[in-house]
Amino acid sequence: MNNTIAQVGNKGERVRSDCYVTLELTESGGLDIQPESKVKTLFGKDILNLAREVLEFFGITNARLIIEDSGALSFVLAARIEAAVKKLVSTDKEFLPAMIPENEYRTARDRQRVSRLYLPGNTPSLMINAGIHHPDGIILDLEDAVAPDRKFEASFLVRNALRQLDFYGAERMVRINQVPGGLEDLEFLVPHNVNLVLVPKCESATQIRQVNDRIRQIGERMGVQPQVWLMPIIESALGVVKAYEIATAAENVVSLAIGLEDYTADLGTRRTVEGTESFYARCQLVVACKAASIQAIDSVFSDVDDMEGLRQTVLRSKALGYDGMGCIHPRQIRVIHENYAPERDEIEKAKRIVKAFDEAEAKGLGVVSLGSKMIDPPVVKRAMKTIATAVKMGKLSQNWREEE
């Protein structure tokens, strides 16, 4: 490849909803755009028009553009062409597709984050219908799931997805690359209403401050104050030791996640199903999160065919105090939700405690009792959290008091 030819995207028999573009700048001849697509009869004219619009937007008047299309949506095609252009031309201009109204929402600090679905940031076919599986969050991954030589082009695709892809109400998350390199990723995310940024391999509060400094700088350029939550990922022995420092580094840190593949590699051991090698780290992270009043998020379960193994892992995770975990396949979402949800006996006990608290409060009593037992404030607080979780996860009606 020389400085007049750029190639971007994916192609091959198994590639869907993507395209592979080859852009060559020429000295004359105008724009020669050659779409190769199975749906050329239906959409060839649209592909041609969009390609021409992108090239002309960047002031390119002489070029040969070959588009090998495998059903790419417009925002994918535009991202691929823009990435190719910017491999050859220095420009600050951005070809931005419209922000759809469905993507203009913000999310709450204490939003439920039981399940988070990881998706490679350079594979549009896996993004397009992810929201219909109803995970609590969808993570577009710019780090481990993207090859180093593809990270540049993935940034444009993720940016366009944040503007055009319907997330069906899931929290719109992106995992950036390790700081300091990941700070550049924020330029593609913060202006486009990303809800939460995952900060991988986090080992200090300084890294969180660096991320927030860049978010603030971007906001100042935009003339707004972006609301971006942070979820640092603890993936090393040093990160575990500094978990509380990281958890309390900034007000917008809403949770810590643990990444056990990298953590066990850092220890020089292998990850096991039993998890004895990571037990200390997982406990340390939960304690740090609870002390900081933020959510603790467990690692992913990598065997997508072992549903019973996943169920057992979720139950152990819940017993340790975790609030949720990541997943790498949509089929894991249901198992995660069902087993993090409060069980029926937990809900019934919580209801009795909350009703006893309501009665004591109505009578102006400073002490809550259930039968002959006194109920301490932390027990009431835990019961209220159980009720709230049960309502959020559809295990209990929001109007359960009236219904009883």
Secondary structure, DSSP 8 states (H G I E B T S, - for coil): --TTEEEEE--STT--S-EEEEEEE-SSS-EEEEEEETTHHHHHHHHHHHHHHHHHHTT--SEEEEEEESS--HHHHHHHHHHHHHHHS-----------GGG-----TT---SEEEEEETT-HHHHTTGGGG--SEEEEESSTTS-GGGHHHHHHHHHHHHHHS--TT-EEEEE--STTGGGGGGGGTGGGT--EEEETT---HHHHHHHHHHHHHHHHHHTS----EEEEEE-SHHHHHTHHHHHTS-TTB-EEEE-HHHHHHHHTS---SS-GGGHHHHHHHHHHHHHHT-EEEE-----TT-HHHHHHHHHHHHHHT--EEEESSTHHHHHHHHHHS--HHHHHHHHHHHHHHHHHHHTT-S-EEETTEEE-HHHHHHHHHHHHHHHHTTSS-TTHHHH-
